[in-house]
C-alpha cells in the first residue's frame, strides 16, 4: 500500500534497517564489498514487486545455521583455517544481503511506500 508521505527515517523500523546495514558493512568496506555495488545500482530498475522481494530477502537457512555454528565453535576454540575462510565468506554474504535489503527499502521509500512497519519485511515463505 502506498502512503502519501514518506516514513520518518529517524524513527522506527526503517532506521533500524539502515543502522543494521551500516553496522554490518562498515568493518568490511573493501574491494569485495565493492563487487556488490553494481548489483545495488541495478535495484533502481526493478519494479515495485521485485523490490519488495529484495527487501524481504534473507540468507538461506543453511547459511545462517552454518554461520551460527561457526560462531559457537569460535567461542570455544580457534577456528581452523578452512573454517575461518568459510566464516568470512558467510559474513560477506550476510553483509551483502543486508545491503540489498537496505537499498531496496530506501528505493521503496523513495517511490512513496511507507516502510516503517517491520511486518512488511517478514521474509516470504
C-alpha positions in Angstrom: 0.0 0.0 0.0 1.4 3.4 -1.0 1.4 6.1 1.6 1.2 9.8 0.6 4.1 10.8 2.9 7.5 9.2 3.4 8.2 7.3 6.6 10.3 9.2 9.0 13.8 7.8 8.6 14.9 9.0 12.0 12.5 6.7 13.8 11.1 3.2 13.6 12.0 0.1 11.6 13.4 1.9 8.6 16.1 3.5 10.7 16.8 0.1 12.2 17.4 -1.4 8.7 19.8 1.4 7.8 21.7 1.1 11.1 22.0 -2.7 10.7 23.3 -2.2 7.1 25.9 0.3 8.1 26.9 -1.7 11.2 27.2 -4.9 9.1 29.2 -3.4 6.3 31.4 -0.7 7.8 34.1 -3.0 9.1 34.4 -4.7 5.7 34.4 -1.9 3.2 36.9 -3.3 0.8 37.3 -4.5 -2.7 35.0 -7.4 -2.1 32.1 -5.2 -0.9 32.7 -3.0 -4.0 31.7 -6.0 -6.1 28.1 -5.7 -4.8 27.8 -2.0 -5.8 26.7 -2.7 -9.4 24.0 -5.0 -8.2 22.8 -2.4 -5.7 22.6 0.2 -8.5 20.6 -2.2 -10.7 17.9 -2.4 -7.9 16.7 1.0 -9.1 15.5 -0.6 -12.3 13.3 -3.2 -10.6 9.6 -2.9 -10.4 7.9 -2.5 -7.0 7.1 -6.2 -6.6 10.7 -7.2 -7.2 11.9 -4.5 -4.8 9.6 -5.8 -2.1 11.0 -9.3 -2.7 14.6 -7.9 -2.3 13.6 -6.0 0.8 12.4 -9.3 2.3 15.4 -11.4 1.2 17.4 -13.3 3.8 20.4 -15.5 3.9 19.5 -19.1 3.1 18.6 -21.1 6.3 21.6 -23.5 5.8 24.0 -20.5 5.6 22.6 -18.8 8.7 22.8 -22.1 10.6 26.3 -22.7 9.5 27.4 -19.2 10.4 25.9 -19.6 13.9 27.6 -22.9 14.3 31.0 -21.4 13.3 30.4 -18.6 15.8 29.5 -21.1 18.5 32.7 -23.1 17.8 34.8 -19.9 17.7 33.6 -19.1 21.3 35.1 -22.4 22.5 38.2 -22.7 20.3 40.1 -21.0 17.5 38.6 -21.8 14.0 40.7 -23.9 11.6 41.9 -22.0 8.6 39.2 -23.6 6.4 36.5 -22.8 8.9 37.8 -19.2 9.1 37.6 -18.9 5.3 34.1 -20.2 5.3 33.1 -17.9 8.2 34.4 -14.9 6.3 32.5 -15.9 3.1 29.3 -16.3 5.1 29.8 -12.9 6.8 30.3 -11.4 3.3 27.0 -13.0 2.2 25.3 -11.6 5.3 26.7 -8.1 4.6 25.6 -8.2 1.0 22.1 -9.4 2.0 21.7 -6.6 4.5 22.9 -4.1 1.9 20.4 -5.3 -0.7 17.6 -5.2 1.9 18.5 -1.7 3.0 18.9 -0.4 -0.6 15.5 -1.9 -1.6 13.9 -0.3 1.4 15.3 3.1 0.5 14.1 2.8 -3.1 10.6 1.7 -1.9 10.5 4.7 0.4 11.6 7.0 -2.5 8.7 5.5 -4.5 6.2 6.6 -1.8 5.8 3.4 0.2 5.6 3.6 4.0 8.4 1.3 5.0 8.1 2.0 8.8 6.1 -1.2 9.5 8.5 -4.1 10.2 5.8 -6.7 9.4 6.2 -5.7 5.8 9.7 -7.1 5.8 8.9 -10.6 7.0 10.5 -13.0 4.6 8.1 -14.7 2.3 7.8 -18.5 2.8 
